[in-house]
Amino acid sequence: MKAGKEFLKDKLIEFQRTIAELEHSRAEDRNMFQEKEKALCLGLLDILDAFENIDETIEAKQDEFDKTARMLSKNIRSVHKKLIRLMKSGNIVKMEFHDNKARMDYCKIVDTRKEPEMENEAIVAVIKNGYVNKQDGAVVRKAEVITVLNE
């Protein structure tokens, strides 16, 4: 009888260790997946930035385009819109600054300017758009901005 209890006790301890190891392994796998997902997302955001730069160039020179260039620019814009929709389907959206103020948790300030008619920390220009996960509010990438700094 005593040997049976010891056997059951040993089996219970073994199962508890196995459960703990599996839970630890699962947590590591989850973290690794999230890191890979974030790296992929940041790569897609770099591509999105490139499309935005191309779009600005197209806007500036659109009047000079011939038929082929207009068609190409239309196709480029189409791919850009598809990438935006893909990001939105993953709950990744561009940051909006309704009060036009830079917040350290959402922005990386890359430069400052003196603008006497504006308040300190007001955003003068957005160099790189920032993105958030609208599902949980987590910052995926901070916006790179130029702000006002009046001494």
Residue pairs with C-beta under 8 A, 6 or more apart in sequence:
38 140
41 87
41 90
41 92
41 140
42 140
42 141
44 83
44 86
44 87
45 87
45 92
45 131
45 140
45 141
47 83
48 80
48 83
48 84
48 87
48 129
49 128
49 129
51 76
51 79
51 80
51 83
52 80
52 129
54 76
54 80
55 76
55 77
55 80
58 73
58 76
58 77
62 70
62 73
65 73
87 93
87 131
91 133
91 134
91 135
92 131
92 132
92 133
92 134
92 140
93 131
93 132
93 134
94 129
94 130
94 131
95 106
95 129
95 130
95 131
95 132
95 143
97 106
97 123
97 143
100 122
100 123
101 119
101 121
101 122
101 123
102 109
102 121
102 122
102 123
102 145
102 147
105 139
106 130
106 132
106 139
106 142
106 143
107 123
107 130
107 142
107 143
107 144
107 145
107 147
108 142
108 143
108 144
108 145
109 145
109 146
109 147
110 127
110 144
110 145
110 146
111 146
111 147
112 146
112 147
112 148
112 149
113 124
113 146
113 147
113 148
113 149
114 148
114 149
114 150
114 151
115 122
115 124
115 148
115 150
116 150
118 124
118 148
118 150
119 148
120 147
120 148
120 149
120 150
121 147
121 148
121 149
122 147
122 148
123 145
123 146
123 147
124 145
124 146
124 147
124 148
125 145
125 146
126 143
126 144
126 145
127 144
127 145
127 146
128 141
128 143
128 144
129 143
130 139
130 140
130 141
130 142
130 143
130 144
131 139
131 140
131 141
132 138
132 139
132 140
133 139
133 140
